[in-house]
Amino acid sequence: MEPIEARNLDLIEQECPEVKGVVEIGADGPFGPIPMYDYTPIGAPENKALPAIIFYHGGGWVIGSRDGHDSLCRYLSNATGCRVFSVGYRLAPEFKFPVPIDESFTALKFISDNSEELNIDKSKIVVAGDSAGGNIAAVMSLMAREEKDLNVSYQLLIYPATDASKERASYEENGKGFLLEKEGMRWFYKHYLTNDKDRKDWRVSPILAPDLSNLPPSYVITVAADPLRDEGRDYVEALREAGNEVEHIEYDDVIHAFFSWPLAMNCAKKAADAAGKAVKKAVG
């Protein structure tokens, strides 16, 4: 299947939660505007600067979209009391690594730099994402750490891809029959990366970053029946060994991508509520 065909596949439909407001904004990038949906939660005060979640959608850097994560972002906004900015970074193979990373960071900086105009609290910025988006969020925390005027205070990593340099046991154990399969991950990397050398770049494999210290507190979700399970577990341990605060939740009765449907699946609702509670405690 070609990437364009894959982008048009429908998975599970669900209703969209009502929020106080949603508008589209954009940040200037090297390839044109980087679009974002800006969600305001129900009950938000008119003139209070709110915490912000910068959300990066999953889809293997090749598929997925802001629209496909619309319900989830609405749900997270209401559950956390945060403004949620869902980033429409450009996709591979038309825009290979590092373009999605560079655009994601441009969007993050734009939101922080324009915090007064956007009415957000720049001291309470959360990066979040699922799967490939979790990978991007992890990389954003590493990149933000090196910026004097950019503060990421929390990261929500939902079954993140953290290491493209090798395939762990969960690739074989959960390689078929659980929505995301090992051949699917190979297909994504084939379209996302230019060569095998990219696999060892920490912006592709954040677990290989030379220094994982001084990162924001993390809430990491892994799934037992997921090819990405073991690298997610290993990233949790690497973060802890580097002295970071990590809350790790592993779900046994679900599959990869379940978190995206909180209004269609009760297990997803419970997981989103738990994650939302953790975010709200950290930055609310």
C-alpha positions as CSV (number, residue, x, y, z in Angstrom):
1,M,0.0,0.0,0.0
2,E,1.2,3.5,-0.8
3,P,1.3,6.2,1.9
4,I,-1.4,8.3,0.2
5,E,-3.8,5.3,0.2
6,A,-3.0,4.5,3.8
7,R,-3.8,8.0,4.9
8,N,-7.4,7.6,3.6
9,L,-8.2,4.5,5.7
10,D,-10.8,4.9,8.3
11,L,-10.5,3.1,11.7
12,I,-13.1,3.7,14.4
13,E,-15.6,6.6,14.3
14,Q,-16.6,8.4,17.5
15,E,-18.5,11.5,18.5
16,C,-16.6,14.7,19.2
17,P,-16.9,16.1,22.7
18,E,-18.0,19.7,23.0
19,V,-15.3,22.2,24.0
20,K,-15.5,25.9,24.7
21,G,-13.9,26.7,21.4
22,V,-11.6,25.4,18.7
23,V,-9.8,27.6,16.1
24,E,-7.1,27.0,13.6
25,I,-3.8,28.8,14.0
26,G,-0.4,28.4,12.2
27,A,3.3,28.9,12.7
28,D,5.6,29.9,9.9
29,G,7.9,27.1,8.8
30,P,10.5,26.5,6.1
31,F,8.0,24.7,3.9
32,G,5.0,27.0,4.6
33,P,2.6,27.4,7.5
34,I,2.4,24.6,10.1
35,P,-1.3,24.3,10.9
36,M,-2.6,23.7,14.5
37,Y,-6.0,23.2,16.1
38,D,-6.3,25.2,19.3
39,Y,-8.8,23.8,21.7
40,T,-10.1,25.6,24.8
41,P,-11.8,23.5,27.5
42,I,-15.3,23.9,28.7
43,G,-15.5,26.2,31.7
44,A,-12.2,28.0,30.9
45,P,-12.1,31.5,32.4
46,E,-12.1,34.3,29.8
47,N,-8.9,36.1,30.9
48,K,-6.9,33.4,32.7
49,A,-3.7,32.1,31.0
50,L,-4.1,28.3,30.9
51,P,-1.5,25.5,30.8
52,A,-0.9,24.2,27.3
53,I,-0.6,20.7,25.9
54,I,1.2,20.5,22.6
55,F,-0.1,17.3,21.0
56,Y,1.7,15.4,18.2
57,H,-0.5,12.8,16.5
58,G,0.6,9.3,15.7
59,G,0.7,7.4,12.4
60,G,4.3,6.4,11.9
61,W,5.3,9.9,10.6
62,V,3.6,8.8,7.4
63,I,-0.2,8.7,8.1
64,G,-2.4,10.2,10.8
65,S,-3.7,13.7,11.1
66,R,-5.0,16.4,13.4
67,D,-8.6,15.5,12.2
68,G,-8.0,11.8,13.2
69,H,-7.1,12.9,16.7
70,D,-9.8,15.6,17.0
71,S,-12.0,13.7,19.5
72,L,-9.0,12.8,21.7
73,C,-7.7,16.3,21.8
74,R,-11.1,17.7,22.7
75,Y,-11.4,15.0,25.4
76,L,-7.9,15.8,26.8
77,S,-8.6,19.5,26.8
78,N,-11.7,19.0,29.0
79,A,-10.1,16.4,31.2
80,T,-7.1,18.5,32.0
81,G,-8.4,22.0,31.9
82,C,-5.6,22.8,29.4
83,R,-5.5,24.5,26.0
84,V,-4.5,21.8,23.6
85,F,-2.6,22.6,20.4
86,S,-2.7,19.8,17.9
87,V,0.2,20.1,15.4
88,G,-0.2,19.3,11.7
89,Y,3.5,18.5,11.0
90,R,4.3,17.5,7.4
91,L,4.5,13.8,6.7
92,A,6.9,11.4,5.0
93,P,7.8,10.2,2.5
94,E,7.2,13.7,0.9
95,F,8.9,15.2,3.9
96,K,11.3,12.8,5.4
97,F,13.2,13.0,8.7
98,P,14.1,15.5,10.1
99,V,11.3,17.7,8.6
100,P,8.6,16.4,11.0
101,I,10.9,17.0,13.9
102,D,11.9,20.4,12.8
103,E,8.3,21.5,12.2
104,S,7.2,20.1,15.5
105,F,9.8,22.1,17.3
106,T,9.0,25.2,15.4
107,A,5.4,24.8,16.5
108,L,6.4,24.3,20.1
109,K,8.6,27.4,20.1
110,F,5.9,29.5,18.4
111,I,3.4,28.7,21.1
112,S,5.9,29.5,23.9
113,D,7.1,32.6,22.2
114,N,3.6,33.9,21.6
115,S,2.2,32.8,25.0
116,E,0.8,36.3,25.9
117,E,-1.1,36.6,22.6
118,L,-2.3,33.0,22.9
119,N,-3.2,33.5,26.6
120,I,-1.3,30.4,27.8
121,D,1.0,30.0,30.8
122,K,4.4,29.3,29.2
123,S,5.7,27.9,32.5
124,K,3.2,25.1,32.2
125,I,3.7,23.5,28.8
126,V,3.1,19.8,28.3
127,V,4.3,17.9,25.2
128,A,2.2,14.8,24.4
129,G,1.7,12.3,21.6
130,D,0.9,8.7,20.7
131,S,3.2,6.3,18.9
132,A,5.2,8.3,16.4
133,G,3.7,11.4,18.1
134,G,5.1,10.0,21.4
135,N,8.4,9.8,19.7
136,I,8.2,13.4,18.6
137,A,7.1,14.5,22.1
138,A,10.1,12.8,23.7
139,V,12.4,14.5,21.2
140,M,10.8,17.8,21.9
141,S,11.6,17.5,25.6
142,L,15.2,16.8,24.7
143,M,15.4,19.8,22.3
144,A,13.6,22.1,24.7
145,R,16.0,21.4,27.5
146,E,18.8,23.1,25.5
147,E,16.7,26.3,25.0
148,K,17.1,29.0,27.6
149,D,13.6,30.5,27.1
150,L,11.6,27.3,26.5
151,N,10.2,25.4,29.4
152,V,8.6,22.0,28.9
153,S,7.2,21.0,32.4
154,Y,5.7,17.6,31.7
155,Q,5.6,14.9,29.0
156,L,2.8,12.5,28.2
157,L,4.2,9.7,26.1
158,I,1.6,7.2,24.8
159,Y,3.2,3.9,23.5
160,P,6.1,5.9,22.1
161,A,8.6,4.7,19.5
162,T,11.9,5.3,21.2
163,D,14.5,3.2,19.4
164,A,14.8,2.5,15.6
165,S,18.3,1.1,16.0
166,K,17.1,-2.4,16.9
167,E,14.1,-4.6,17.2
168,R,13.4,-6.0,20.6
169,A,11.6,-9.2,21.7
170,S,8.2,-7.6,21.6
171,Y,8.6,-7.2,17.8
172,E,8.4,-10.9,17.5
173,E,6.1,-11.6,20.4
174,N,3.5,-9.1,19.1
175,G,4.5,-8.9,15.5
176,K,1.2,-10.0,14.0
177,G,-2.5,-9.6,14.8
178,F,-2.4,-6.6,17.1
179,L,-3.2,-3.7,14.6
180,L,0.4,-2.4,14.6
181,E,2.6,-5.2,13.3
182,K,6.4,-5.4,12.9
183,E,6.1,-5.2,9.2
184,G,4.1,-2.0,9.6
185,M,6.9,-0.5,11.7
186,R,9.4,-1.4,9.1
187,W,7.2,0.2,6.4
188,F,6.9,3.4,8.4
189,Y,10.7,3.6,8.9
190,K,11.3,2.9,5.2
191,H,9.2,5.9,4.3
192,Y,10.4,8.2,7.2
193,L,14.1,7.7,7.1
194,T,16.6,8.4,4.3
195,N,19.1,5.7,5.3
196,D,20.0,3.3,8.1
197,K,22.4,5.9,9.6
198,D,19.3,7.9,10.6
199,R,18.2,5.1,12.9
200,K,21.0,6.0,15.4
201,D,20.2,9.7,15.4
202,W,18.7,10.5,18.9
203,R,16.1,12.6,17.1
204,V,14.8,9.3,15.7
205,S,15.8,7.2,18.7
206,P,15.6,9.3,21.8
207,I,16.8,6.5,24.0
208,L,20.2,6.9,22.3
209,A,20.5,10.6,23.3
210,P,23.9,11.1,25.0
211,D,22.3,12.7,28.0
212,L,18.8,11.9,29.3
213,S,19.1,13.9,32.6
214,N,17.2,17.0,33.6
215,L,14.1,16.1,31.6
216,P,10.5,17.0,32.7
217,P,8.5,14.5,34.7
218,S,6.9,11.9,32.5
219,Y,3.8,9.8,32.2
220,V,4.5,6.9,29.9
221,I,1.9,4.4,28.7
222,T,2.8,1.1,27.2
223,V,0.7,-1.8,25.9
224,A,1.5,-5.4,26.6
225,A,0.4,-6.6,23.2
226,D,2.4,-4.1,21.2
227,P,5.6,-4.3,19.1
228,L,6.7,-1.1,20.8
229,R,6.3,-2.4,24.3
230,D,9.9,-3.2,25.1
231,E,11.4,0.0,23.8
232,G,8.8,1.9,25.8
233,R,9.7,0.0,28.9
234,D,13.4,0.5,28.2
235,Y,12.9,4.3,27.8
236,V,11.2,4.4,31.1
237,E,14.1,2.7,32.8
238,A,16.6,5.0,31.0
239,L,14.7,8.1,32.1
240,R,14.7,6.8,35.7
241,E,18.4,5.9,35.6
242,A,19.1,9.4,34.5
243,G,17.4,10.8,37.6
244,N,14.0,11.8,36.1
245,E,10.6,11.3,37.6
246,V,8.5,8.8,35.7
247,E,5.0,7.3,36.1
248,H,4.7,4.2,33.9
249,I,1.4,2.5,33.2
250,E,1.2,-0.7,31.1
251,Y,-2.2,-1.9,29.9
252,D,-2.7,-5.6,29.4
253,D,-6.1,-5.8,27.8
254,V,-5.8,-3.4,24.8
255,I,-3.8,-3.0,21.6
256,H,-1.7,-0.2,20.1
257,A,-3.7,2.9,19.2
258,F,-6.5,2.2,21.7
259,F,-6.0,5.6,23.5
260,S,-7.3,7.5,20.5
261,W,-10.9,6.5,21.1
262,P,-12.0,7.6,24.6
263,L,-15.6,8.0,23.5
264,A,-15.8,4.7,21.7
265,M,-13.9,2.3,24.0
266,N,-14.4,2.2,27.8
267,C,-10.8,1.1,28.3
268,A,-9.6,4.2,26.4
269,K,-11.8,6.5,28.4
270,K,-10.3,5.1,31.7
271,A,-6.8,5.5,30.3
272,A,-7.4,9.0,29.1
273,D,-9.0,10.0,32.4
274,A,-6.0,8.6,34.3
275,A,-3.6,10.4,32.1
276,G,-5.6,13.6,32.2
277,K,-5.6,13.5,36.0
278,A,-1.8,13.1,36.1
279,V,-1.4,16.1,33.7
280,K,-3.8,18.2,35.7
281,K,-2.0,17.4,38.9
282,A,1.3,18.4,37.3
283,V,0.3,21.7,35.7
284,G,-3.3,22.5,36.8
